[in-house]
Each structure stands twice: as C-alpha cells, then as structure tokens.
Amino acid sequence: MVLDRLVEIAPEHVEKPYNYAYAYTISIHNTSIYTIQIHSRKWVIKDGDMKDRIVEGAGVVGAFPILKPGEKFTYRSYMVMRSRYGSAYGTYYGTFTYESEPEGYFDENNIFRIYGEPFEVPIPEFQMIHQE
C-alpha cells in the first residue's frame, strides 16, 4: 500500500461538526505471487486529543478489487477531522489464491468473491496536519 497523495480540503467545504478534511489517493500494489481480493478495510482515525474513531466497511470505495501478481488498484477518498492535527492507520482484509483465474461465488449482495485463504495487510500510519 502506498499513500500517493494527501491534500487538505478547504475548510468552507467541510460539514460541521468537523472543521478539517483531507483527500487522499492510495495505491494497493500486489507484490505477491498470488491473486488477491480486498474484501474490507478498517481505519483508526486519531483526531487530535479526542477519542479515536473506527471506520470499518465492505470493500474499498465500493469496489472489491481482484489483483493478479504485479497489478495495482488506485483509489481516492477523504477523511474529516475536528482537530487541526491527527493521523490515520488501519488494515485491509482479503483472500488470496494460487489460481491465476480464481474460482469464486456471488455473495448475498451479488458481489463476486474469490475462494482462497484470508489475509490482513496493515495500512501504515500517516499524519494529517492543517496548515494555517
């Protein structure tokens, strides 16, 4: 996982109760020899001196990317904060398989899921500091 870009969003575009927001671009690179699929993610957002927020959900920005060895998936999203400074880190959850054309099934939400072994990949912590 590579944080490609982190951009501060102008305060007038941030909805209350939040005061600051950051748009980010992340690329997930499959550097393994396996075909992988990302099923979900979990973020821990440390918002200044406030209580940490946990954000969990299915997929990555509505996608459930399947990546063969050497492929990458790039996405953009954002985080909102009340404090002028903070950080975020987390985990991606998925499955991997030896198959280059993996078999799978459609779940109850009609999302194709590959058969395979579960894995977790940490999302390294990155800082968000509002530049006044």
N, CA, C and O atoms as a GROMACS GRO file, in nm:
protein
  528
    1MET      N    1   0.084  -0.116   0.000
    1MET     CA    2   0.000   0.000   0.000
    1MET      C    3   0.088   0.122   0.000
    1MET      O    4   0.184   0.131   0.077
    2VAL      N    5   0.056   0.217  -0.087
    2VAL     CA    6   0.133   0.340  -0.097
    2VAL      C    7   0.037   0.457  -0.090
    2VAL      O    8  -0.061   0.463  -0.164
    3LEU      N    9   0.065   0.551   0.000
    3LEU     CA   10  -0.010   0.676   0.004
    3LEU      C   11   0.050   0.764  -0.104
    3LEU      O   12   0.160   0.818  -0.087
    4ASP      N   13  -0.022   0.779  -0.216
    4ASP     CA   14   0.030   0.855  -0.329
    4ASP      C   15   0.017   1.006  -0.310
    4ASP      O   16   0.102   1.082  -0.355
    5ARG      N   17  -0.091   1.047  -0.242
    5ARG     CA   18  -0.115   1.190  -0.231
    5ARG      C   19  -0.208   1.219  -0.114
    5ARG      O   20  -0.302   1.145  -0.089
    6LEU      N   21  -0.180   1.328  -0.043
    6LEU     CA   22  -0.264   1.375   0.066
    6LEU      C   23  -0.283   1.525   0.046
    6LEU      O   24  -0.185   1.599   0.041
    7VAL      N   25  -0.409   1.570   0.033
    7VAL     CA   26  -0.438   1.709   0.004
    7VAL      C   27  -0.539   1.762   0.105
    7VAL      O   28  -0.639   1.697   0.134
    8GLU      N   29  -0.511   1.879   0.157
    8GLU     CA   30  -0.603   1.943   0.250
    8GLU      C   31  -0.721   2.000   0.172
    8GLU      O   32  -0.704   2.061   0.066
    9ILE      N   33  -0.842   1.980   0.225
    9ILE     CA   34  -0.963   2.034   0.163
    9ILE      C   35  -0.994   2.167   0.231
    9ILE      O   36  -0.983   2.178   0.353
   10ALA      N   37  -1.033   2.267   0.154
   10ALA     CA   38  -1.063   2.400   0.208
   10ALA      C   39  -1.172   2.391   0.315
   10ALA      O   40  -1.273   2.323   0.294
   11PRO      N   41  -1.154   2.458   0.428
   11PRO     CA   42  -1.249   2.449   0.540
   11PRO      C   43  -1.394   2.481   0.502
   11PRO      O   44  -1.486   2.425   0.562
   12GLU      N   45  -1.417   2.568   0.405
   12GLU     CA   46  -1.554   2.601   0.367
   12GLU      C   47  -1.627   2.485   0.300
   12GLU      O   48  -1.749   2.491   0.283
   13HIS      N   49  -1.556   2.380   0.264
   13HIS     CA   50  -1.616   2.261   0.204
   13HIS      C   51  -1.636   2.148   0.305
   13HIS      O   52  -1.673   2.037   0.267
   14VAL      N   53  -1.612   2.175   0.432
   14VAL     CA   54  -1.621   2.073   0.537
   14VAL      C   55  -1.749   2.094   0.617
   14VAL      O   56  -1.775   2.205   0.666
   15GLU      N   57  -1.830   1.989   0.630
   15GLU     CA   58  -1.955   1.998   0.704
   15GLU      C   59  -1.931   1.981   0.854
   15GLU      O   60  -1.850   1.899   0.897
   16LYS      N   61  -2.002   2.061   0.932
   16LYS     CA   62  -1.996   2.052   1.078
   16LYS      C   63  -2.051   1.917   1.122
   16LYS      O   64  -2.141   1.866   1.056
   17PRO      N   65  -2.004   1.858   1.229
   17PRO     CA   66  -1.922   1.916   1.334
   17PRO      C   67  -1.772   1.914   1.304
   17PRO      O   68  -1.692   1.948   1.391
   18TYR      N   69  -1.734   1.874   1.184
   18TYR     CA   70  -1.592   1.867   1.151
   18TYR      C   71  -1.541   2.001   1.102
   18TYR      O   72  -1.617   2.080   1.046
   19ASN      N   73  -1.413   2.026   1.123
   19ASN     CA   74  -1.352   2.153   1.085
   19ASN      C   75  -1.250   2.138   0.973
   19ASN      O   76  -1.220   2.234   0.902
   20TYR      N   77  -1.196   2.016   0.956
   20TYR     CA   78  -1.088   1.994   0.860
   20TYR      C   79  -1.116   1.865   0.783
   20TYR      O   80  -1.183   1.775   0.832
   21ALA      N   81  -1.063   1.859   0.662
   21ALA     CA   82  -1.078   1.737   0.581
   21ALA      C   83  -0.955   1.722   0.492
   21ALA      O   84  -0.889   1.819   0.455
   22TYR      N   85  -0.927   1.597   0.460
   22TYR     CA   86  -0.811   1.564   0.379
   22TYR      C   87  -0.851   1.461   0.274
   22TYR      O   88  -0.909   1.357   0.307
   23ALA      N   89  -0.822   1.490   0.149
   23ALA     CA   90  -0.842   1.394   0.041
   23ALA      C   91  -0.711   1.318   0.024
   23ALA      O   92  -0.602   1.376   0.034
   24TYR      N   93  -0.722   1.189  -0.003
   24TYR     CA   94  -0.601   1.111  -0.021
   24TYR      C   95  -0.618   1.014  -0.139
   24TYR      O   96  -0.729   0.975  -0.174
   25THR      N   97  -0.506   0.977  -0.197
   25THR     CA   98  -0.501   0.878  -0.303
   25THR      C   99  -0.410   0.766  -0.256
   25THR      O  100  -0.297   0.790  -0.213
   26ILE      N  101  -0.461   0.644  -0.263
   26ILE     CA  102  -0.384   0.527  -0.219
   26ILE      C  103  -0.378   0.427  -0.334
   26ILE      O  104  -0.476   0.405  -0.404
   27SER      N  105  -0.261   0.367  -0.352
   27SER     CA  106  -0.244   0.257  -0.447
   27SER      C  107  -0.213   0.130  -0.370
   27SER      O  108  -0.121   0.127  -0.288
   28ILE      N  109  -0.290   0.027  -0.398
   28ILE     CA  110  -0.265  -0.105  -0.340
   28ILE      C  111  -0.192  -0.186  -0.447
   28ILE      O  112  -0.248  -0.213  -0.553
   29HIS      N  113  -0.069  -0.223  -0.418
   29HIS     CA  114   0.014  -0.299  -0.513
   29HIS      C  115   0.018  -0.444  -0.469
   29HIS      O  116   0.049  -0.474  -0.353
   30ASN      N  117  -0.012  -0.535  -0.560
   30ASN     CA  118   0.002  -0.677  -0.529
   30ASN      C  119   0.143  -0.720  -0.565
   30ASN      O  120   0.173  -0.750  -0.680
   31THR      N  121   0.229  -0.724  -0.465
   31THR     CA  122   0.368  -0.764  -0.488
   31THR      C  123   0.390  -0.912  -0.459
   31THR      O  124   0.503  -0.961  -0.460
   32SER      N  125   0.280  -0.984  -0.433
   32SER     CA  126   0.291  -1.127  -0.403
   32SER      C  127   0.287  -1.210  -0.531
   32SER      O  128   0.274  -1.156  -0.641
   33ILE      N  129   0.298  -1.340  -0.515
   33ILE     CA  130   0.286  -1.432  -0.629
   33ILE      C  131   0.145  -1.487  -0.640
   33ILE      O  132   0.119  -1.576  -0.721
   34TYR      N  133   0.053  -1.434  -0.560
   34TYR     CA  134  -0.085  -1.482  -0.554
   34TYR      C  135  -0.181  -1.382  -0.617
   34TYR      O  136  -0.152  -1.264  -0.627
   35THR      N  137  -0.297  -1.432  -0.658
   35THR     CA  138  -0.408  -1.345  -0.694
   35THR      C  139  -0.480  -1.312  -0.564
   35THR      O  140  -0.507  -1.400  -0.483
   36ILE      N  141  -0.511  -1.183  -0.544
   36ILE     CA  142  -0.574  -1.140  -0.419
   36ILE      C  143  -0.704  -1.065  -0.446
   36ILE      O  144  -0.728  -1.015  -0.556
   37GLN      N  145  -0.787  -1.059  -0.344
   37GLN     CA  146  -0.906  -0.975  -0.348
   37GLN      C  147  -0.919  -0.904  -0.214
   37GLN      O  148  -0.904  -0.966  -0.108
   38ILE      N  149  -0.947  -0.773  -0.218
   38ILE     CA  150  -0.972  -0.696  -0.097
   38ILE      C  151  -1.121  -0.701  -0.068
   38ILE      O  152  -1.202  -0.667  -0.154
   39HIS      N  153  -1.156  -0.745   0.053
   39HIS     CA  154  -1.297  -0.758   0.092
   39HIS      C  155  -1.346  -0.646   0.182
   39HIS      O  156  -1.462  -0.606   0.176
   40SER      N  157  -1.257  -0.593   0.266
   40SER     CA  158  -1.299  -0.490   0.360
   40SER      C  159  -1.178  -0.415   0.412
   40SER      O  160  -1.063  -0.451   0.384
   41ARG      N  161  -1.207  -0.309   0.489
   41ARG     CA  162  -1.099  -0.231   0.549
   41ARG      C  163  -1.146  -0.177   0.682
   41ARG      O  164  -1.265  -0.168   0.711
   42LYS      N  165  -1.047  -0.141   0.763
   42LYS     CA  166  -1.072  -0.081   0.895
   42LYS      C  167  -0.972   0.032   0.913
   42LYS      O  168  -0.851   0.011   0.901
   43TRP      N  169  -1.022   0.150   0.943
   43TRP     CA  170  -0.936   0.265   0.970
   43TRP      C  171  -0.950   0.305   1.116
   43TRP      O  172  -1.059   0.299   1.173
   44VAL      N  173  -0.840   0.345   1.177
   44VAL     CA  174  -0.840   0.408   1.309
   44VAL      C  175  -0.795   0.552   1.285
   44VAL      O  176  -0.682   0.576   1.242
   45ILE      N  177  -0.885   0.646   1.314
   45ILE     CA  178  -0.854   0.786   1.292
   45ILE      C  179  -0.830   0.850   1.428
   45ILE      O  180  -0.919   0.854   1.513
   46LYS      N  181  -0.709   0.901   1.446
   46LYS     CA  182  -0.670   0.968   1.570
   46LYS      C  183  -0.688   1.118   1.546
   46LYS      O  184  -0.609   1.180   1.475
   47ASP      N  185  -0.792   1.173   1.604
   47ASP     CA  186  -0.832   1.311   1.579
   47ASP      C  187  -0.785   1.401   1.693
   47ASP      O  188  -0.861   1.430   1.785
   48GLY      N  189  -0.660   1.444   1.686
   48GLY     CA  190  -0.604   1.530   1.790
   48GLY      C  191  -0.609   1.464   1.926
   48GLY      O  192  -0.568   1.349   1.942
   49ASP      N  193  -0.660   1.537   2.024
   49ASP     CA  194  -0.670   1.485   2.161
   49ASP      C  195  -0.802   1.416   2.187
   49ASP      O  196  -0.832   1.379   2.300
   50MET      N  197  -0.883   1.398   2.083
   50MET     CA  198  -1.015   1.339   2.101
   50MET      C  199  -1.008   1.187   2.094
   50MET      O  200  -0.904   1.129   2.062
   51LYS      N  201  -1.118   1.124   2.125
   51LYS     CA  202  -1.128   0.979   2.120
   51LYS      C  203  -1.109   0.931   1.976
   51LYS      O  204  -1.159   0.992   1.882
   52ASP      N  205  -1.036   0.821   1.959
   52ASP     CA  206  -1.014   0.764   1.826
   52ASP      C  207  -1.147   0.721   1.764
   52ASP      O  208  -1.237   0.675   1.835
   53ARG      N  209  -1.159   0.737   1.632
   53ARG     CA  210  -1.276   0.690   1.559
   53ARG      C  211  -1.237   0.568   1.479
   53ARG      O  212  -1.130   0.564   1.418
   54ILE      N  213  -1.323   0.468   1.478
   54ILE     CA  214  -1.303   0.346   1.399
   54ILE      C  215  -1.401   0.353   1.282
   54ILE      O  216  -1.521   0.373   1.301
   55VAL      N  217  -1.348   0.336   1.161
   55VAL     CA  218  -1.430   0.334   1.041
   55VAL      C  219  -1.405   0.200   0.973
   55VAL      O  220  -1.293   0.170   0.930
   56GLU      N  221  -1.510   0.119   0.963
   56GLU     CA  222  -1.499  -0.013   0.900
   56GLU      C  223  -1.603  -0.025   0.790
   56GLU      O  224  -1.707   0.040   0.794
   57GLY      N  225  -1.573  -0.108   0.691
   57GLY     CA  226  -1.673  -0.128   0.588
   57GLY      C  227  -1.630  -0.230   0.485
   57GLY      O  228  -1.514  -0.270   0.478
   58ALA      N  229  -1.726  -0.269   0.406
   58ALA     CA  230  -1.702  -0.367   0.300
   58ALA      C  231  -1.632  -0.299   0.182
   58ALA      O  232  -1.661  -0.184   0.149
   59GLY      N  233  -1.542  -0.373   0.121
   59GLY     CA  234  -1.475  -0.324   0.002
   59GLY      C  235  -1.386  -0.204   0.028
   59GLY      O  236  -1.353  -0.170   0.141
   60VAL      N  237  -1.349  -0.140  -0.083
   60VAL     CA  238  -1.268  -0.018  -0.083
   60VAL      C  239  -1.337   0.078  -0.178
   60VAL      O  240  -1.340   0.053  -0.299
   61VAL      N  241  -1.392   0.186  -0.127
   61VAL     CA  242  -1.472   0.283  -0.204
   61VAL      C  243  -1.573   0.214  -0.296
   61VAL      O  244  -1.586   0.250  -0.413
   62GLY      N  245  -1.642   0.116  -0.242
   62GLY     CA  246  -1.746   0.047  -0.318
   62GLY      C  247  -1.697  -0.062  -0.411
   62GLY      O  248  -1.778  -0.125  -0.479
   63ALA      N  249  -1.568  -0.085  -0.417
   63ALA     CA  250  -1.511  -0.188  -0.505
   63ALA      C  251  -1.455  -0.303  -0.422
   63ALA      O  252  -1.422  -0.287  -0.305
   64PHE      N  253  -1.444  -0.418  -0.485
   64PHE     CA  254  -1.385  -0.538  -0.425
   64PHE      C  255  -1.278  -0.587  -0.522
   64PHE      O  256  -1.295  -0.691  -0.587
   65PRO      N  257  -1.168  -0.512  -0.532
   65PRO     CA  258  -1.071  -0.537  -0.638
   65PRO      C  259  -1.006  -0.674  -0.630
   65PRO      O  260  -0.971  -0.722  -0.522
   66ILE      N  261  -0.991  -0.736  -0.746
   66ILE     CA  262  -0.915  -0.860  -0.762
   66ILE      C  263  -0.788  -0.823  -0.837
   66ILE      O  264  -0.793  -0.769  -0.948
   67LEU      N  265  -0.673  -0.853  -0.776
   67LEU     CA  266  -0.544  -0.815  -0.833
   67LEU      C  267  -0.458  -0.937  -0.856
   67LEU      O  268  -0.432  -1.014  -0.764
   68LYS      N  269  -0.414  -0.954  -0.979
   68LYS     CA  270  -0.317  -1.059  -1.010
   68LYS      C  271  -0.178  -1.010  -0.968
   68LYS      O  272  -0.161  -0.890  -0.942
   69PRO      N  273  -0.080  -1.100  -0.961
   69PRO     CA  274   0.055  -1.057  -0.924
   69PRO      C  275   0.103  -0.941  -1.013
   69PRO      O  276   0.090  -0.945  -1.135
   70GLY      N  277   0.157  -0.837  -0.948
   70GLY     CA  278   0.209  -0.722  -1.021
   70GLY      C  279   0.107  -0.613  -1.051
   70GLY      O  280   0.146  -0.504  -1.092
   71GLU      N  281  -0.022  -0.640  -1.031
   71GLU     CA  282  -0.123  -0.538  -1.060
   71GLU      C  283  -0.141  -0.445  -0.941
   71GLU      O  284  -0.099  -0.475  -0.829
   72LYS      N  285  -0.204  -0.329  -0.969
   72LYS     CA  286  -0.233  -0.236  -0.861
   72LYS      C  287  -0.374  -0.179  -0.878
   72LYS      O  288  -0.430  -0.176  -0.988
   73PHE      N  289  -0.428  -0.133  -0.766
   73PHE     CA  290  -0.560  -0.070  -0.762
   73PHE      C  291  -0.542   0.063  -0.693
   73PHE      O  292  -0.492   0.069  -0.580
   74THR      N  293  -0.581   0.172  -0.759
   74THR     CA  294  -0.566   0.306  -0.704
   74THR      C  295  -0.704   0.364  -0.678
   74THR      O  296  -0.794   0.352  -0.762
   75TYR      N  297  -0.720   0.426  -0.562
   75TYR     CA  298  -0.848   0.489  -0.531
   75TYR      C  299  -0.827   0.620  -0.456
   75TYR      O  300  -0.720   0.645  -0.399
   76ARG      N  301  -0.932   0.702  -0.457
   76ARG     CA  302  -0.932   0.829  -0.385
   76ARG      C  303  -1.046   0.828  -0.283
   76ARG      O  304  -1.154   0.775  -0.308
   77SER      N  305  -1.019   0.888  -0.169
   77SER     CA  306  -1.121   0.902  -0.066
   77SER      C  307  -1.085   1.023   0.019
   77SER      O  308  -0.999   1.102  -0.019
   78TYR      N  309  -1.151   1.039   0.134
   78TYR     CA  310  -1.121   1.152   0.220
   78TYR      C  311  -1.152   1.116   0.365
   78TYR      O  312  -1.221   1.018   0.394
   79MET      N  313  -1.098   1.198   0.457
   79MET     CA  314  -1.124   1.186   0.600
   79MET      C  315  -1.155   1.323   0.654
   79MET      O  316  -1.098   1.423   0.612
   80VAL      N  317  -1.247   1.327   0.749
   80VAL     CA  318  -1.282   1.453   0.816
   80VAL      C  319  -1.232   1.448   0.960
   80VAL      O  320  -1.224   1.342   1.022
   81MET      N  321  -1.198   1.567   1.012
   81MET     CA  322  -1.145   1.576   1.147
   81MET      C  323  -1.196   1.701   1.216
   81MET      O  324  -1.227   1.800   1.150
   82ARG      N  325  -1.204   1.695   1.348
   82ARG     CA  326  -1.241   1.812   1.427
   82ARG      C  327  -1.117   1.891   1.469
   82ARG      O  328  -1.121   2.014   1.480
   83SER      N  329  -1.009   1.820   1.491
   83SER     CA  330  -0.886   1.882   1.538
   83SER      C  331  -0.798   1.922   1.420
   83SER      O  332  -0.812   1.870   1.310
   84ARG      N  333  -0.708   2.015   1.445
   84ARG     CA  334  -0.616   2.064   1.343
   84ARG      C  335  -0.509   1.962   1.304
   84ARG      O  336  -0.447   1.973   1.199
   85TYR      N  337  -0.489   1.864   1.389
   85TYR     CA  338  -0.387   1.764   1.362
   85TYR      C  339  -0.439   1.625   1.399
   85TYR      O  340  -0.527   1.611   1.484
   86GLY      N  341  -0.384   1.524   1.335
   86GLY     CA  342  -0.423   1.386   1.364
   86GLY      C  343  -0.349   1.291   1.273
   86GLY      O  344  -0.256   1.329   1.202
   87SER      N  345  -0.394   1.167   1.275
   87SER     CA  346  -0.332   1.064   1.191
   87SER      C  347  -0.432   0.953   1.166
   87SER      O  348  -0.539   0.949   1.228
   88ALA      N  349  -0.397   0.864   1.077
   88ALA     CA  350  -0.483   0.750   1.047
   88ALA      C  351  -0.397   0.630   1.012
   88ALA      O  352  -0.289   0.644   0.953
   89TYR      N  353  -0.446   0.513   1.048
   89TYR     CA  354  -0.383   0.387   1.011
   89TYR      C  355  -0.492   0.281   1.009
   89TYR      O  356  -0.605   0.308   1.051
   90GLY      N  357  -0.460   0.162   0.961
   90GLY     CA  358  -0.565   0.061   0.957
   90GLY      C  359  -0.520  -0.071   0.902
   90GLY      O  360  -0.403  -0.108   0.910
   91THR      N  361  -0.617  -0.143   0.844
   91THR     CA  362  -0.593  -0.278   0.792
   91THR      C  363  -0.685  -0.304   0.674
   91THR      O  364  -0.802  -0.267   0.676
   92TYR      N  365  -0.631  -0.367   0.571
   92TYR     CA  366  -0.712  -0.424   0.462
   92TYR      C  367  -0.727  -0.573   0.491
   92TYR      O  368  -0.634  -0.637   0.539
   93TYR      N  369  -0.845  -0.628   0.459
   93TYR     CA  370  -0.874  -0.770   0.477
   93TYR      C  371  -0.912  -0.828   0.341
   93TYR      O  372  -0.984  -0.765   0.264
   94GLY      N  373  -0.864  -0.948   0.313
   94GLY     CA  374  -0.898  -1.009   0.186
   94GLY      C  375  -0.868  -1.157   0.183
   94GLY      O  376  -0.848  -1.221   0.286
   95THR      N  377  -0.866  -1.211   0.062
   95THR     CA  378  -0.830  -1.352   0.039
   95THR      C  379  -0.725  -1.359  -0.071
   95THR      O  380  -0.715  -1.270  -0.155
   96PHE      N  381  -0.648  -1.466  -0.068
   96PHE     CA  382  -0.551  -1.490  -0.176
   96PHE      C  383  -0.566  -1.633  -0.223
   96PHE      O  384  -0.613  -1.720  -0.150
   97THR      N  385  -0.523  -1.656  -0.348
   97THR     CA  386  -0.529  -1.789  -0.407
   97THR      C  387  -0.410  -1.809  -0.500
   97THR      O  388  -0.351  -1.713  -0.549
   98TYR      N  389  -0.376  -1.935  -0.522
   98TYR     CA  390  -0.269  -1.968  -0.616
   98TYR      C  391  -0.317  -1.959  -0.760
   98TYR      O  392  -0.236  -1.950  -0.852
   99GLU      N  393  -0.448  -1.963  -0.781
   99GLU     CA  394  -0.506  -1.965  -0.915
   99GLU      C  395  -0.491  -1.831  -0.985
   99GLU      O  396  -0.518  -1.727  -0.925
  100SER      N  397  -0.447  -1.832  -1.111
  100SER     CA  398  -0.438  -1.706  -1.185
  100SER      C  399  -0.576  -1.662  -1.235
  100SER      O  400  -0.601  -1.543  -1.253
  101GLU      N  401  -0.665  -1.758  -1.256
  101GLU     CA  402  -0.805  -1.730  -1.290
  101GLU      C  403  -0.889  -1.792  -1.179
  101GLU      O  404  -0.941  -1.902  -1.195
  102PRO      N  405  -0.903  -1.722  -1.067
  102PRO     CA  406  -0.964  -1.783  -0.949
  102PRO      C  407  -1.112  -1.813  -0.964
  102PRO      O  408  -1.187  -1.741  -1.032
  103GLU      N  409  -1.153  -1.921  -0.899
  103GLU     CA  410  -1.294  -1.953  -0.890
  103GLU      C  411  -1.352  -1.875  -0.773
  103GLU      O  412  -1.279  -1.830  -0.685
  104GLY      N  413  -1.482  -1.861  -0.773
  104GLY     CA  414  -1.544  -1.787  -0.665
  104GLY      C  415  -1.694  -1.807  -0.665
  104GLY      O  416  -1.746  -1.904  -0.720
  105TYR      N  417  -1.762  -1.715  -0.604
  105TYR     CA  418  -1.908  -1.722  -0.590
  105TYR      C  419  -1.962  -1.580  -0.575
  105TYR      O  420  -1.886  -1.487  -0.545
  106PHE      N  421  -2.091  -1.562  -0.595
  106PHE     CA  422  -2.156  -1.434  -0.572
  106PHE      C  423  -2.221  -1.438  -0.435
  106PHE      O  424  -2.299  -1.529  -0.405
  107ASP      N  425  -2.190  -1.339  -0.352
  107ASP     CA  426  -2.249  -1.336  -0.218
  107ASP      C  427  -2.391  -1.279  -0.222
  107ASP      O  428  -2.444  -1.253  -0.330
  108GLU      N  429  -2.451  -1.260  -0.106
  108GLU     CA  430  -2.590  -1.214  -0.098
  108GLU      C  431  -2.609  -1.074  -0.155
  108GLU      O  432  -2.722  -1.035  -0.185
  109ASN      N  433  -2.502  -0.997  -0.170
  109ASN     CA  434  -2.510  -0.864  -0.230
  109ASN      C  435  -2.469  -0.864  -0.377
  109ASN      O  436  -2.446  -0.758  -0.436
  110ASN      N  437  -2.461  -0.983  -0.437
  110ASN     CA  438  -2.424  -1.002  -0.577
  110ASN      C  439  -2.283  -0.952  -0.608
  110ASN      O  440  -2.256  -0.902  -0.717
  111ILE      N  441  -2.193  -0.965  -0.510
  111ILE     CA  442  -2.053  -0.929  -0.528
  111ILE      C  443  -1.972  -1.056  -0.544
  111ILE      O  444  -1.983  -1.148  -0.462
  112PHE      N  445  -1.891  -1.062  -0.650
  112PHE     CA  446  -1.810  -1.181  -0.674
  112PHE      C  447  -1.695  -1.186  -0.573
  112PHE      O  448  -1.621  -1.090  -0.557
  113ARG      N  449  -1.682  -1.299  -0.507
  113ARG     CA  450  -1.576  -1.322  -0.408
  113ARG      C  451  -1.495  -1.443  -0.450
  113ARG      O  452  -1.551  -1.547  -0.484
  114ILE      N  453  -1.362  -1.429  -0.447
  114ILE     CA  454  -1.279  -1.544  -0.485
  114ILE      C  455  -1.264  -1.638  -0.366
  114ILE      O  456  -1.264  -1.596  -0.250
  115TYR      N  457  -1.251  -1.767  -0.398
  115TYR     CA  458  -1.217  -1.865  -0.296
  115TYR      C  459  -1.070  -1.852  -0.265
  115TYR      O  460  -0.989  -1.830  -0.356
  116GLY      N  461  -1.034  -1.865  -0.139
  116GLY     CA  462  -0.893  -1.857  -0.104
  116GLY      C  463  -0.872  -1.849   0.045
  116GLY      O  464  -0.964  -1.866   0.124
  117GLU      N  465  -0.750  -1.822   0.080
  117GLU     CA  466  -0.709  -1.809   0.219
  117GLU      C  467  -0.718  -1.663   0.263
  117GLU      O  468  -0.684  -1.573   0.185
  118PRO      N  469  -0.764  -1.639   0.386
  118PRO     CA  470  -0.774  -1.499   0.433
  118PRO      C  471  -0.637  -1.439   0.460
  118PRO      O  472  -0.542  -1.510   0.493
  119PHE      N  473  -0.628  -1.306   0.445
  119PHE     CA  474  -0.506  -1.234   0.482
  119PHE      C  475  -0.544  -1.096   0.534
  119PHE      O  476  -0.655  -1.047   0.512
  120GLU      N  477  -0.450  -1.035   0.604
  120GLU     CA  478  -0.462  -0.898   0.652
  120GLU      C  479  -0.335  -0.823   0.612
  120GLU      O  480  -0.225  -0.878   0.617
  121VAL      N  481  -0.352  -0.698   0.574
  121VAL     CA  482  -0.237  -0.614   0.540
  121VAL      C  483  -0.251  -0.483   0.617
  121VAL      O  484  -0.353  -0.415   0.606
  122PRO      N  485  -0.150  -0.446   0.695
  122PRO     CA  486  -0.159  -0.320   0.769
  122PRO      C  487  -0.152  -0.199   0.676
  122PRO      O  488  -0.080  -0.201   0.576
  123ILE      N  489  -0.226  -0.095   0.710
  123ILE     CA  490  -0.218   0.034   0.641
  123ILE      C  491  -0.130   0.121   0.731
  123ILE      O  492  -0.171   0.155   0.842
  124PRO      N  493  -0.012   0.157   0.685
  124PRO     CA  494   0.078   0.235   0.771
  124PRO      C  495   0.018   0.370   0.810
  124PRO      O  496  -0.058   0.431   0.734
  125GLU      N  497   0.053   0.415   0.928
  125GLU     CA  498   0.001   0.542   0.979
  125GLU      C  499   0.054   0.659   0.897
  125GLU      O  500   0.172   0.661   0.859
  126PHE      N  501  -0.033   0.757   0.869
  126PHE     CA  502   0.010   0.881   0.808
  126PHE      C  503  -0.052   0.998   0.883
  126PHE      O  504  -0.160   0.988   0.941
  127GLN      N  505   0.020   1.110   0.880
  127GLN     CA  506  -0.017   1.229   0.955
  127GLN      C  507  -0.102   1.324   0.871
  127GLN      O  508  -0.085   1.334   0.750
  128MET      N  509  -0.194   1.393   0.939
  128MET     CA  510  -0.274   1.498   0.878
  128MET      C  511  -0.263   1.621   0.967
  128MET      O  512  -0.310   1.618   1.081
  129ILE      N  513  -0.202   1.727   0.917
  129ILE     CA  514  -0.182   1.848   0.995
  129ILE      C  515  -0.229   1.967   0.912
  129ILE      O  516  -0.178   1.991   0.803
  130HIS      N  517  -0.326   2.039   0.964
  130HIS     CA  518  -0.380   2.156   0.892
  130HIS      C  519  -0.275   2.267   0.888
  130HIS      O  520  -0.222   2.307   0.992
  131GLN      N  521  -0.247   2.316   0.770
  131GLN     CA  522  -0.152   2.424   0.752
  131GLN      C  523  -0.228   2.557   0.753
  131GLN      O  524  -0.300   2.588   0.658
  132GLU      N  525  -0.213   2.634   0.858
  132GLU     CA  526  -0.288   2.760   0.870
  132GLU      C  527  -0.223   2.872   0.796
  132GLU      O  528  -0.274   2.984   0.796
   0.00000   0.00000   0.00000
